């Protein structure tokens, strides 16, 4: 009874269109979910993320859930994740994308997942890691173990926003570390980030994982800013 009264007084609203959510809708209404600018990269033989990473790092596949466009729904979603601490939204996106990927050849032999970590100082400030929350949703639907605890940041780097590709690379070069690397030896691991722009962060992280362990890596993200 109390829950119903509170729902009338303080209705749950869609984070995009701000319409009242109905039964079984959570955070994003069905209409807005249907309007998400999905890349469908996982269904392509090759895509723009993969092309941008060819020759730089060894990987099997790379894909992203959403296209990023200024002032679009993806930007609103990322703002919710980064500045409003909406961890539940990040998990929901992971579950939605997990359903898209579940029967795809792109993930048929994935054996584990690792989220790009935040430095402890930044994690305390933000309250949670959106890449980790997204990975949690993916892992749950894909039914794969999470090895994110093996990956850590050595340095608290500045934000990548407004940096050139060279500046982004210098900013994240040699900032990642891997512990207990034998845990993922010979496994196929999905490395997850929130947004892929130049790919500098992913490139640095993948290099470190490959150096420390003999595993196969694929890459996924919430959004791709081409």
TORKOL-4160 file (C-alpha; in steps of 0.2 Angstrom, whole numbers, padded with zeros to 4 digits, m for minus):
226
<pt num="1" X="0000" Y="0000" Z="0000"/>
<pt num="2" X="0014" Y="0012" Z="0005"/>
<pt num="3" X="0024" Y="0008" Z="m0011"/>
<pt num="4" X="0009" Y="0012" Z="m0022"/>
<pt num="5" X="0005" Y="0028" Z="m0013"/>
<pt num="6" X="0024" Y="0034" Z="m0015"/>
<pt num="7" X="0023" Y="0029" Z="m0033"/>
<pt num="8" X="0008" Y="0041" Z="m0036"/>
<pt num="9" X="0017" Y="0055" Z="m0026"/>
<pt num="10" X="0034" Y="0052" Z="m0033"/>
<pt num="11" X="0032" Y="0042" Z="m0049"/>
<pt num="12" X="0047" Y="0033" Z="m0057"/>
<pt num="13" X="0052" Y="0043" Z="m0073"/>
<pt num="14" X="0061" Y="0038" Z="m0089"/>
<pt num="15" X="0079" Y="0045" Z="m0088"/>
<pt num="16" X="0077" Y="0051" Z="m0106"/>
<pt num="17" X="0059" Y="0056" Z="m0110"/>
<pt num="18" X="0054" Y="0059" Z="m0092"/>
<pt num="19" X="0038" Y="0050" Z="m0095"/>
<pt num="20" X="0031" Y="0040" Z="m0080"/>
<pt num="21" X="0037" Y="0022" Z="m0081"/>
<pt num="22" X="0024" Y="0008" Z="m0081"/>
<pt num="23" X="0024" Y="m0010" Z="m0075"/>
<pt num="24" X="0040" Y="m0019" Z="m0079"/>
<pt num="25" X="0048" Y="m0004" Z="m0085"/>
<pt num="26" X="0064" Y="0002" Z="m0076"/>
<pt num="27" X="0074" Y="0017" Z="m0078"/>
<pt num="28" X="0071" Y="0018" Z="m0097"/>
<pt num="29" X="0054" Y="0016" Z="m0105"/>
<pt num="30" X="0051" Y="0004" Z="m0118"/>
<pt num="31" X="0049" Y="0017" Z="m0132"/>
<pt num="32" X="0066" Y="0024" Z="m0127"/>
<pt num="33" X="0074" Y="0007" Z="m0126"/>
<pt num="34" X="0068" Y="0004" Z="m0144"/>
<pt num="35" X="0076" Y="0021" Z="m0149"/>
<pt num="36" X="0093" Y="0017" Z="m0143"/>
<pt num="37" X="0106" Y="0020" Z="m0157"/>
<pt num="38" X="0113" Y="0002" Z="m0156"/>
<pt num="39" X="0128" Y="m0001" Z="m0167"/>
<pt num="40" X="0125" Y="m0019" Z="m0171"/>
<pt num="41" X="0144" Y="m0021" Z="m0172"/>
<pt num="42" X="0144" Y="m0039" Z="m0165"/>
<pt num="43" X="0134" Y="m0044" Z="m0181"/>
<pt num="44" X="0146" Y="m0037" Z="m0193"/>
<pt num="45" X="0162" Y="m0046" Z="m0200"/>
<pt num="46" X="0172" Y="m0030" Z="m0196"/>
<pt num="47" X="0167" Y="m0013" Z="m0189"/>
<pt num="48" X="0175" Y="0004" Z="m0186"/>
<pt num="49" X="0182" Y="0000" Z="m0168"/>
<pt num="50" X="0191" Y="m0015" Z="m0175"/>
<pt num="51" X="0198" Y="m0006" Z="m0190"/>
<pt num="52" X="0204" Y="0008" Z="m0178"/>
<pt num="53" X="0213" Y="m0005" Z="m0167"/>
<pt num="54" X="0221" Y="m0016" Z="m0181"/>
<pt num="55" X="0240" Y="m0017" Z="m0180"/>
<pt num="56" X="0240" Y="m0009" Z="m0163"/>
<pt num="57" X="0235" Y="m0023" Z="m0151"/>
<pt num="58" X="0231" Y="m0042" Z="m0153"/>
<pt num="59" X="0212" Y="m0045" Z="m0151"/>
<pt num="60" X="0199" Y="m0056" Z="m0158"/>
<pt num="61" X="0183" Y="m0045" Z="m0158"/>
<pt num="62" X="0178" Y="m0028" Z="m0153"/>
<pt num="63" X="0161" Y="m0021" Z="m0152"/>
<pt num="64" X="0150" Y="m0007" Z="m0143"/>
<pt num="65" X="0132" Y="m0006" Z="m0138"/>
<pt num="66" X="0128" Y="0012" Z="m0143"/>
<pt num="67" X="0133" Y="0025" Z="m0155"/>
<pt num="68" X="0138" Y="0042" Z="m0146"/>
<pt num="69" X="0131" Y="0058" Z="m0153"/>
<pt num="70" X="0131" Y="0075" Z="m0145"/>
<pt num="71" X="0114" Y="0079" Z="m0137"/>
<pt num="72" X="0107" Y="0062" Z="m0141"/>
<pt num="73" X="0100" Y="0049" Z="m0129"/>
<pt num="74" X="0117" Y="0041" Z="m0127"/>
<pt num="75" X="0125" Y="0057" Z="m0120"/>
<pt num="76" X="0110" Y="0058" Z="m0108"/>
<pt num="77" X="0114" Y="0040" Z="m0102"/>
<pt num="78" X="0132" Y="0043" Z="m0100"/>
<pt num="79" X="0129" Y="0059" Z="m0090"/>
<pt num="80" X="0118" Y="0049" Z="m0079"/>
<pt num="81" X="0131" Y="0036" Z="m0076"/>
<pt num="82" X="0146" Y="0048" Z="m0074"/>
<pt num="83" X="0138" Y="0062" Z="m0064"/>
<pt num="84" X="0123" Y="0056" Z="m0056"/>
<pt num="85" X="0130" Y="0039" Z="m0050"/>
<pt num="86" X="0116" Y="0029" Z="m0058"/>
<pt num="87" X="0124" Y="0012" Z="m0056"/>
<pt num="88" X="0107" Y="0003" Z="m0059"/>
<pt num="89" X="0106" Y="0010" Z="m0076"/>
<pt num="90" X="0124" Y="0004" Z="m0080"/>
<pt num="91" X="0119" Y="m0014" Z="m0075"/>
<pt num="92" X="0103" Y="m0013" Z="m0085"/>
<pt num="93" X="0112" Y="m0008" Z="m0100"/>
<pt num="94" X="0124" Y="m0023" Z="m0098"/>
<pt num="95" X="0109" Y="m0034" Z="m0096"/>
<pt num="96" X="0101" Y="m0027" Z="m0112"/>
<pt num="97" X="0117" Y="m0029" Z="m0122"/>
<pt num="98" X="0120" Y="m0046" Z="m0115"/>
<pt num="99" X="0104" Y="m0052" Z="m0122"/>
<pt num="100" X="0109" Y="m0045" Z="m0139"/>
<pt num="101" X="0126" Y="m0054" Z="m0138"/>
<pt num="102" X="0120" Y="m0070" Z="m0130"/>
<pt num="103" X="0117" Y="m0080" Z="m0146"/>
<pt num="104" X="0130" Y="m0071" Z="m0156"/>
<pt num="105" X="0146" Y="m0079" Z="m0163"/>
<pt num="106" X="0156" Y="m0064" Z="m0157"/>
<pt num="107" X="0155" Y="m0071" Z="m0139"/>
<pt num="108" X="0152" Y="m0089" Z="m0141"/>
<pt num="109" X="0169" Y="m0094" Z="m0133"/>
<pt num="110" X="0171" Y="m0080" Z="m0121"/>
<pt num="111" X="0176" Y="m0087" Z="m0104"/>
<pt num="112" X="0177" Y="m0072" Z="m0093"/>
<pt num="113" X="0175" Y="m0053" Z="m0091"/>
<pt num="114" X="0187" Y="m0039" Z="m0085"/>
<pt num="115" X="0181" Y="m0021" Z="m0083"/>
<pt num="116" X="0193" Y="m0006" Z="m0085"/>
<pt num="117" X="0197" Y="m0001" Z="m0067"/>
<pt num="118" X="0196" Y="0016" Z="m0059"/>
<pt num="119" X="0210" Y="0022" Z="m0047"/>
<pt num="120" X="0204" Y="0020" Z="m0029"/>
<pt num="121" X="0204" Y="0039" Z="m0027"/>
<pt num="122" X="0193" Y="0042" Z="m0042"/>
<pt num="123" X="0182" Y="0027" Z="m0037"/>
<pt num="124" X="0179" Y="0034" Z="m0019"/>
<pt num="125" X="0175" Y="0051" Z="m0027"/>
<pt num="126" X="0163" Y="0044" Z="m0040"/>
<pt num="127" X="0155" Y="0030" Z="m0029"/>
<pt num="128" X="0156" Y="0016" Z="m0042"/>
<pt num="129" X="0164" Y="0011" Z="m0058"/>
<pt num="130" X="0152" Y="0012" Z="m0072"/>
<pt num="131" X="0162" Y="0000" Z="m0083"/>
<pt num="132" X="0161" Y="m0013" Z="m0069"/>
<pt num="133" X="0143" Y="m0011" Z="m0067"/>
<pt num="134" X="0140" Y="m0013" Z="m0086"/>
<pt num="135" X="0151" Y="m0028" Z="m0085"/>
<pt num="136" X="0141" Y="m0035" Z="m0070"/>
<pt num="137" X="0125" Y="m0035" Z="m0081"/>
<pt num="138" X="0134" Y="m0043" Z="m0096"/>
<pt num="139" X="0142" Y="m0056" Z="m0085"/>
<pt num="140" X="0125" Y="m0061" Z="m0077"/>
<pt num="141" X="0116" Y="m0063" Z="m0094"/>
<pt num="142" X="0131" Y="m0071" Z="m0103"/>
<pt num="143" X="0134" Y="m0082" Z="m0087"/>
<pt num="144" X="0153" Y="m0079" Z="m0087"/>
<pt num="145" X="0164" Y="m0076" Z="m0072"/>
<pt num="146" X="0171" Y="m0059" Z="m0068"/>
<pt num="147" X="0190" Y="m0057" Z="m0066"/>
<pt num="148" X="0190" Y="m0038" Z="m0064"/>
<pt num="149" X="0198" Y="m0039" Z="m0047"/>
<pt num="150" X="0214" Y="m0045" Z="m0056"/>
<pt num="151" X="0216" Y="m0028" Z="m0065"/>
<pt num="152" X="0221" Y="m0012" Z="m0056"/>
<pt num="153" X="0227" Y="0006" Z="m0060"/>
<pt num="154" X="0244" Y="0011" Z="m0054"/>
<pt num="155" X="0241" Y="0030" Z="m0056"/>
<pt num="156" X="0227" Y="0042" Z="m0054"/>
<pt num="157" X="0227" Y="0049" Z="m0072"/>
<pt num="158" X="0218" Y="0065" Z="m0078"/>
<pt num="159" X="0202" Y="0064" Z="m0088"/>
<pt num="160" X="0203" Y="0060" Z="m0106"/>
<pt num="161" X="0191" Y="0072" Z="m0111"/>
<pt num="162" X="0197" Y="0086" Z="m0123"/>
<pt num="163" X="0214" Y="0077" Z="m0126"/>
<pt num="164" X="0221" Y="0073" Z="m0143"/>
<pt num="165" X="0225" Y="0054" Z="m0147"/>
<pt num="166" X="0244" Y="0057" Z="m0143"/>
<pt num="167" X="0239" Y="0065" Z="m0126"/>
<pt num="168" X="0227" Y="0052" Z="m0122"/>
<pt num="169" X="0240" Y="0038" Z="m0125"/>
<pt num="170" X="0253" Y="0047" Z="m0115"/>
<pt num="171" X="0240" Y="0049" Z="m0101"/>
<pt num="172" X="0236" Y="0031" Z="m0099"/>
<pt num="173" X="0253" Y="0023" Z="m0104"/>
<pt num="174" X="0259" Y="0011" Z="m0091"/>
<pt num="175" X="0245" Y="0015" Z="m0079"/>
<pt num="176" X="0237" Y="m0003" Z="m0078"/>
<pt num="177" X="0243" Y="m0018" Z="m0068"/>
<pt num="178" X="0238" Y="m0036" Z="m0068"/>
<pt num="179" X="0239" Y="m0048" Z="m0052"/>
<pt num="180" X="0237" Y="m0067" Z="m0052"/>
<pt num="181" X="0238" Y="m0067" Z="m0071"/>
<pt num="182" X="0239" Y="m0086" Z="m0070"/>
<pt num="183" X="0220" Y="m0086" Z="m0066"/>
<pt num="184" X="0216" Y="m0081" Z="m0084"/>
<pt num="185" X="0230" Y="m0090" Z="m0093"/>
<pt num="186" X="0224" Y="m0097" Z="m0110"/>
<pt num="187" X="0206" Y="m0090" Z="m0107"/>
<pt num="188" X="0196" Y="m0079" Z="m0119"/>
<pt num="189" X="0192" Y="m0063" Z="m0109"/>
<pt num="190" X="0181" Y="m0049" Z="m0113"/>
<pt num="191" X="0188" Y="m0032" Z="m0108"/>
<pt num="192" X="0175" Y="m0019" Z="m0105"/>
<pt num="193" X="0176" Y="0000" Z="m0105"/>
<pt num="194" X="0162" Y="0013" Z="m0104"/>
<pt num="195" X="0166" Y="0024" Z="m0120"/>
<pt num="196" X="0179" Y="0020" Z="m0134"/>
<pt num="197" X="0185" Y="0036" Z="m0143"/>
<pt num="198" X="0203" Y="0034" Z="m0149"/>
<pt num="199" X="0205" Y="0017" Z="m0140"/>
<pt num="200" X="0220" Y="0023" Z="m0130"/>
<pt num="201" X="0214" Y="0017" Z="m0114"/>
<pt num="202" X="0209" Y="0000" Z="m0121"/>
<pt num="203" X="0225" Y="m0001" Z="m0130"/>
<pt num="204" X="0236" Y="0002" Z="m0114"/>
<pt num="205" X="0225" Y="m0010" Z="m0104"/>
<pt num="206" X="0226" Y="m0024" Z="m0117"/>
<pt num="207" X="0245" Y="m0022" Z="m0119"/>
<pt num="208" X="0247" Y="m0025" Z="m0100"/>
<pt num="209" X="0235" Y="m0040" Z="m0099"/>
<pt num="210" X="0244" Y="m0048" Z="m0114"/>
<pt num="211" X="0261" Y="m0045" Z="m0107"/>
<pt num="212" X="0256" Y="m0053" Z="m0091"/>
<pt num="213" X="0246" Y="m0068" Z="m0097"/>
<pt num="214" X="0244" Y="m0079" Z="m0112"/>
<pt num="215" X="0226" Y="m0076" Z="m0116"/>
<pt num="216" X="0214" Y="m0071" Z="m0130"/>
<pt num="217" X="0205" Y="m0054" Z="m0128"/>
<pt num="218" X="0190" Y="m0046" Z="m0135"/>
<pt num="219" X="0183" Y="m0029" Z="m0132"/>
<pt num="220" X="0166" Y="m0021" Z="m0128"/>
<pt num="221" X="0160" Y="m0004" Z="m0122"/>
<pt num="222" X="0144" Y="0005" Z="m0118"/>
<pt num="223" X="0147" Y="0017" Z="m0132"/>
<pt num="224" X="0158" Y="0021" Z="m0147"/>
<pt num="225" X="0162" Y="0040" Z="m0150"/>
<pt num="226" X="0169" Y="0038" Z="m0168"/>
